[in-house]
Amino acid sequence: MNATRLMVIAAGVVLSNAALAHHSDAGLDDTKVVVLDGTITEFSWRQPHVYFSVEVIENGQPVVWDIQMAGVNSLARRGWSADSLVPGDEVLVRANPATNGRPYGKISSIERADGTPVAVEPGATEMTTARTDSLDGRWTSRRPGVAPRPQPEPESDPDGPPPCNTGFDCFFRTNLVLTEAGKAAAEAFDPLSTENPEATCVGRPTPSALVSAGGYLLEFDLSDEEEKILIRSEWFNEERTIWMDGRPHPDPSETLATGHSIGHWEGDTLVVDTRNFDFHRSPYQIGVPSGSQKHVVERYRLNDDGRSMQAEFTLEDPEYIAEPFTNRKTLYYVPHMQMYATDCDIRNTSRFLN
């Protein structure tokens, strides 16, 4: 291979289908893209996020870059597999680089040296919806058959935090109004350390699974709905029990990682009330904690078309969030899509640390 090209360009380029959100964009510069023309040295097909390493030549010397990708489930639905890349493959990679100059980045696009794609979209069965008369089954917020729209270039405020327009972190950073305690906790948080819960395979409680439903499927199990409803997410194999038998929440001193959820029907709408959360240092991936005062109410209703449902949550946590936050989205019924386990690999999940 000829000498490797390495350049920094404006991030306003249109991203490919390989551009997928990471669990935390901490320490990454989303306003820049590096172009790496090099050779694959490692491909780690593991959860919760896939990584590859690519060797490039910089100033006449070999340098190995670690590049983070999405999870196995998201990539598999885009045609990737454990054999998509092997050591020795020559590739052209675009990535958002680390802010501290280390050879690390988040994928923006990848293609082989001859210009062909590494992976292609799977068959049309993954790009269609089906009809149902129940909430039971698998759901995604990524509209099947419609490619993601390119995001607008973020506006930069020199006196504010780094701009963002996509990703889990950005969603909450943009929408949550914080108390002074919330601001102080976020300011003190070091996301590039083991203080970040996801560096040690700690998941994120509701409403995170709903926010992440574009990349990680949700599954509603109503097989025992008079007693309980189960809501599962691919993200860290979360399974929540929604008690439907009329029981109240337990004493506030009894807490759970997923909180305690009770539900009821209001006509054709499933209403889920969740309290009694364990303390979590950063459930929104922006350093804002949640604790004993956190309260989430979700509402799910099947649409008349039988192909989609309306989902809504209201998040309250007066210790850290100054105003209740409500968000709505559409989920699409996709019974043919496979659920993938996210068995967290401690080496991979901590790979983004300094």
Secondary structure by P-SEA (a helix, b strand, c coil): cccccccccccccccccccccccccccccccbbbbbbcccccccccccbbbbbbbbbcccbbbbbbbbbccaaaaaaaccccccccccccbbbbbbcccccccccccccccccccccccccccccccbbbbbccccbbbbcccccccccccccccccccccccccccaaaaaaacccccaaaaaaaaacccccccccccccccccccccccccccbbbbbbccccccbbbbbbcccbbbbbbcccccccccccccccccbbbbbbcccbbbbbbcccccccccccccccccccbbbbbbbbbcccccbbbbbbbbbbcccccbbbbbbbbbbbbccbbbbbccccccccccccc
